[in-house]
Amino acid sequence: MKSSSKKWNKKEVNHEWKNIKSTMLESAEEISKTQEKHIRNKWWDEECKETISKKNIARKKCLQKRTRANQEQYTQARKEVNKICKEKKKQWLNNRIKTNRRST
């Protein structure tokens, strides 16, 4: 049996690798462009993100050492998050209603 394997020299291997690499990168770039991140909550902002982060820290602290003080901090942090996020959403909805009324 004769083997029909071709012996590759270093330049040919590098050239083939560059072709494969560029094709894969182009495909990945094309796919990632078509899958844009969808923003679900337009009312969401940095303030909401920060308060939720603080709440999560308080929760971890409460889970690690369950004292009344830690539990109270976590409860207060939850209330603050709910208050801020509800207010942001309410403002956003009111602004949206106003713009819709103006346009009609």
C-alpha positions in Angstrom: 0.0 0.0 0.0 1.3 3.3 -1.0 0.6 6.3 1.2 -0.5 9.3 -0.6 0.3 11.7 2.2 1.8 14.9 1.2 4.8 16.3 3.1 4.1 19.8 4.2 6.8 22.4 4.6 6.6 25.0 7.2 5.5 27.8 4.8 2.6 25.8 3.4 1.4 24.9 6.9 1.5 28.5 8.1 -0.3 29.7 4.9 -3.1 27.1 5.4 -3.3 28.0 9.1 -3.7 31.7 8.3 -6.5 30.9 5.8 -8.3 28.7 8.3 -7.9 31.3 11.1 -9.1 34.2 9.0 -12.2 32.3 7.8 -13.1 31.4 11.4 -12.6 34.9 12.6 -14.7 36.3 9.8 -17.5 33.9 10.5 -17.4 34.6 14.2 -17.5 38.3 13.6 -20.4 38.0 11.2 -22.4 35.9 13.7 -21.7 38.2 16.6 -22.8 41.3 14.6 -26.2 39.7 13.9 -26.8 38.9 17.6 -27.1 42.3 19.1 -27.9 42.6 22.8 -31.6 43.3 23.3 -32.4 45.9 26.0 -35.4 44.7 27.8 -35.9 47.4 30.4 -35.3 50.8 29.1 -35.9 52.3 32.6 -32.9 50.3 34.0 -29.9 52.5 34.8 -26.7 52.7 36.8 -28.6 53.6 40.0 -30.6 50.4 39.9 -27.5 48.4 39.2 -25.7 49.9 42.1 -28.5 49.4 44.6 -29.0 45.8 43.6 -25.2 45.2 44.0 -25.4 46.6 47.5 -28.4 44.4 48.2 -26.6 41.4 47.0 -23.6 42.2 49.3 -26.0 42.5 52.2 -27.6 39.2 51.3 -24.2 37.4 51.2 -23.3 38.9 54.6 -26.7 37.8 56.0 -26.2 34.3 54.7 -22.7 34.0 56.1 -23.6 35.3 59.6 -27.3 35.4 60.3 -27.6 38.1 63.0 -30.5 40.4 63.5 -28.4 43.4 62.4 -27.4 41.6 59.1 -30.9 40.6 58.5 -32.2 44.1 59.1 -29.6 45.5 56.7 -30.6 43.0 54.0 -34.3 43.9 54.5 -33.6 47.6 54.3 -31.5 47.0 51.1 -34.3 45.0 49.5 -36.8 47.8 50.3 -34.5 50.4 48.8 -34.1 48.4 45.6 -37.8 47.9 45.3 -38.4 51.6 45.9 -35.8 52.8 43.4 -36.7 50.4 40.6 -40.4 50.9 41.0 -39.9 54.7 40.8 -37.7 54.5 37.8 -40.2 52.2 36.0 -43.1 54.5 37.0 -41.3 57.6 35.6 -40.4 55.8 32.4 -44.0 54.7 31.9 -45.3 58.2 32.6 -42.9 59.7 30.1 -43.9 57.1 27.5 -47.6 57.8 28.0 -47.0 61.6 27.7 -45.0 61.2 24.4 -47.7 58.9 23.0 -50.4 61.4 23.9 -48.5 64.2 22.2 -48.0 62.2 19.1 -51.7 61.4 18.6 
